[in-house]
């Protein structure tokens, strides 16, 4: 079953258990309020008031008195040096509909009701939650390595056997083999002299004929 109610010059379609935001009402949080029903319907019959239905009761419970998001109002006049900027937050009343006519809203479980109230009152912006999480992670101490692992890291390298070290030293100090004397002798062998006959023949050819 649903009803059309009037509040603050506006009309709202409500059902039992629904939460609506209406124009600010002069009522304290937790108090009960009633509304004018202009029309009701139970799925079969429809009742329309002229203008309101006197025998239909629509009741609700005030959950909160709050303000809507800020709206920027900016005014200016061209070529007149007139600029005006201001913000506005429209106040409203959050109401939970508890009864429409003969139908009453079903009671919520205590756990679910408490969860809803906590979410409404203590919900923080996502940015604040992320910042808090990041700060907690930065302050988290670094986990220390186990003592056994630290001991293994600081373990000195195993020394090489003394016999192997002595053998390597002996090989490094071993003198190089000397070259044989035969090779230098062969390299320094004097060249063979040309015969004197060829020299005399050249001198005879150069001498003019008599």
Secondary structure, 3 states (H helix, E strand, C coil): CEEEEEECCEEEEEECCCEEEEECCCCCCCCEEEEEEEEEECCCCEEECCCCCCCCCEEEEEEEEEECCCEEEEEEECCCCEEEEEEECCEEEEEEEEEECCEECCCCCHHHHHHHHHHHHHCCCHHHHHHHHHHHHHHCCCCCCCHHHHHHHCCCCCCCCHHHHHHHHHHHHCCCCCCCHHHHHHHCCCCCCCCHHHHHHHHHHHCCCC
